[in-house]
Amino acid sequence: MTRLVQEQGGRLYQLALRFCGDRDQAEDLVQEVFMQAYRAWDSFRGESDVKTWLYRIAARACQRMHRKRAGEPAHLASTDELLPFGESRIGVIPAEQDDVLQQQINHEARQRLEAQIALLPDDFRIPLVLKEIVGLGINEVADVLGLEPGTVRSRLHRARLKLRQAIDSAIPRKPGQAPAPAYDRQTCMDLLDAKQQALDRGVPFADQIICERCRSMFASLDLTQSLCQQLADGTLPAQLREKLARQLKTPA
């Protein structure tokens, strides 16, 4: 159990923060999850990865703790509603920005992203956090939540687009009117789906055939995923680590 705390404690704390939005409640959630895992350790048969087992406990704890918060929507917009097809100007991609400007954009975008994560409905927030912040694969998230991989993928894609939409206003726009789309709407949708699947797998996406509009949008999707991954770089607060050490009867 000590090793599990060391390996997953920081990421579990980040999940709890994104779910609770409050540090005290997040600490309570982390303690509850590790205590449940500690008590159930002897019954763990190793039929699934121990990390998946731990986050299954965490997901159930999150769902039990849920209280609908002010401003939290009852549903998430459809994919069509989350796309910027009608925009007259497009965002500047990172390669066209200097380092100082990019740092400023990233700082503002991260603030908007964190605020938007807190507002996502649970059905979309938990899969997104497990995939993009905790770092589980699609099949692992499906296993944790008891869902089909296709359902996880659909919810993740819409959540990712919602976050992209939230941070897009932090990105400066190119001067002048945006060029007309190079392809019809369905082709753009197919390219977007291919891009999302590449993000799911963590592999490069060949962008030689996409138009300037799609290139800008895909760059903001890359920024969205990158900022989410940065949120995983947390550690357990020292006070919480000490509490867990006492509760689990292990050295801090």
Disulfide bonds with the S-S distance in Angstrom:
none
